[in-house]
Amino acid sequence: MDAGAVAVLAGIAAFGGLLAVLAGAYGLGQARRVRRTGVRVEALVKRPPESASDDPALPRPLLQFATEDDRVMEVVCPVAPSRRRPLNDGDRVLVRYDPADPRTVVVHGLERPGLERAFITTGALITLLSLALIAFAVATR
């Protein structure tokens, strides 16, 4: 493969890596913002309707809570249940919601920033490796 083709493919990979970094940073920022400025309420865990889940092995439950202005919200839980915290029907959990958009919630004690950090790390590595490949391809021309 010639140096020009390697540079183009590395550029595309660098762009993808940059998108992964941005997606991870956005997710971490959103969760941090809602934890800092969100309204804390208790939510009722409800079993999702049978047809709502694509993966019947790990359905995400619904969270039902009342906002400050007495609107009843029902949102899909942003994290999947785990063995440590199964989120059974009828359980109560603490959540923080964004008053500007109550559908944006963070479940207290179930924050999993590892996925966002993995996106950032993997994206940064892909971007750096791609830039090194581009530099190598340009140097060998």
Secondary structure, 3 states (H helix, E strand, C coil): CCHHHHHHHHHHHHHHHHHHHHHHHHHHHHHHHHHHHCEEEEEEEECCCHHHCCCCCCCCCEEEEECCCCCEEEEECCCCCCCCCCCCCCCEEEEEEECCEEEEEEECCCCCCHHHHHHHHHHHHHHHHHHHHHHHHHHCC
